Amino acid sequence: MMRRLLLFATILAILGNPFAGSPSAAPAAAAVVASTTLHYFSTESSAHAHCPHDVVVWLNIPSGIYHYKGERWYGRTRNGAFVCEKEAIAAGDRASENGQ
């Protein structure tokens, strides 16, 4: 859901907002997109270097579900990357519900 909103905000920022009366609404939409940037890392150590005071999780990118170290799918899904948990939450991703 959050990714769809971000995509919509990006499109509005690029093309302009047809719903707004002034062109000043587009930079605000671009600011929303910039504040929820998610950085993907191929190694756990590079993710930890990016966010040393946050928990590094494994994000399954297509599903938007992340896994903690020690869980079954941590580092094992086909289309995934290491990310910072706070960034993942801000991007609308969520933790696995069954601890796998």
C-alpha positions as CSV (number, residue, x, y, z in Angstrom):
1,M,0.0,0.0,0.0
2,M,2.8,2.4,1.0
3,R,4.7,1.6,-2.2
4,R,1.7,2.5,-4.3
5,L,1.3,5.8,-2.5
6,L,5.0,6.5,-3.1
7,L,4.7,5.6,-6.7
8,F,1.7,7.9,-7.0
9,A,3.6,10.7,-5.2
10,T,6.5,10.3,-7.6
11,I,4.3,10.5,-10.7
12,L,2.7,13.6,-9.3
13,A,6.1,15.1,-8.6
14,I,7.3,14.4,-12.2
15,L,4.1,15.3,-14.1
16,G,2.7,17.9,-11.8
17,N,-0.4,17.6,-9.6
18,P,-3.6,18.0,-11.6
19,F,-5.6,18.2,-8.4
20,A,-3.7,21.2,-7.0
21,G,-4.4,24.8,-8.0
22,S,-0.8,25.8,-7.9
23,P,2.4,24.1,-9.1
24,S,4.0,24.3,-5.6
25,A,2.4,21.0,-4.7
26,A,4.9,18.9,-6.7
27,P,8.0,19.7,-4.6
28,A,6.1,18.6,-1.5
29,A,5.3,15.2,-3.1
30,A,9.0,14.8,-4.1
31,A,10.0,15.5,-0.5
32,V,7.7,12.7,0.7
33,V,9.4,10.2,-1.7
34,A,12.9,11.3,-0.7
35,S,12.2,10.8,3.0
36,T,11.3,7.1,2.6
37,T,14.3,6.0,0.5
38,L,15.2,2.4,1.2
39,H,18.8,1.3,0.7
40,Y,19.4,-2.3,-0.4
41,F,22.7,-4.0,0.5
42,S,24.1,-7.3,-0.7
43,T,26.0,-8.0,2.6
44,E,25.0,-7.8,6.2
45,S,28.2,-5.9,7.1
46,S,27.6,-3.1,4.5
47,A,24.0,-2.7,5.8
48,H,25.3,-2.5,9.4
49,A,27.9,0.2,8.3
50,H,25.0,2.3,6.8
51,C,22.9,2.0,10.0
52,P,25.1,1.1,13.0
53,H,22.4,2.0,15.6
54,D,19.6,0.0,13.9
55,V,18.8,-3.6,13.4
56,V,19.8,-5.1,10.1
57,V,17.0,-7.3,8.6
58,W,16.6,-9.3,5.4
59,L,13.8,-7.9,3.2
60,N,12.0,-10.1,0.7
61,I,11.5,-7.2,-1.8
62,P,8.5,-8.5,-3.7
63,S,6.4,-9.3,-0.6
64,G,7.6,-6.4,1.6
65,I,8.2,-8.8,4.5
66,Y,11.5,-8.7,6.4
67,H,13.1,-11.3,8.6
68,Y,15.4,-11.0,11.6
69,K,18.8,-12.7,12.0
70,G,18.2,-16.3,13.2
71,E,14.9,-16.7,11.4
72,R,14.5,-19.3,8.7
73,W,14.4,-17.0,5.7
74,Y,17.1,-14.5,6.9
75,G,19.4,-14.1,3.9
76,R,17.7,-16.9,2.0
77,T,14.9,-15.6,-0.2
78,R,15.6,-15.3,-3.9
79,N,14.7,-11.6,-4.4
80,G,15.9,-10.0,-1.2
81,A,18.5,-7.7,0.3
82,F,19.8,-6.5,3.7
83,V,18.2,-3.3,4.9
84,C,17.9,-1.2,8.1
85,E,14.7,-2.0,10.0
86,K,13.7,1.6,10.5
87,E,14.0,2.3,6.8
88,A,12.0,-0.8,6.0
89,I,9.2,0.3,8.3
90,A,9.2,3.8,6.9
91,A,8.8,2.3,3.4
92,G,5.8,0.3,4.5
93,D,7.4,-3.1,4.9
94,R,6.6,-5.3,7.8
95,A,8.2,-8.1,9.9
96,S,7.3,-11.7,9.4
97,E,4.4,-12.7,11.6
98,N,5.3,-16.4,12.2
99,G,8.9,-16.0,13.1
100,Q,10.2,-17.6,9.9
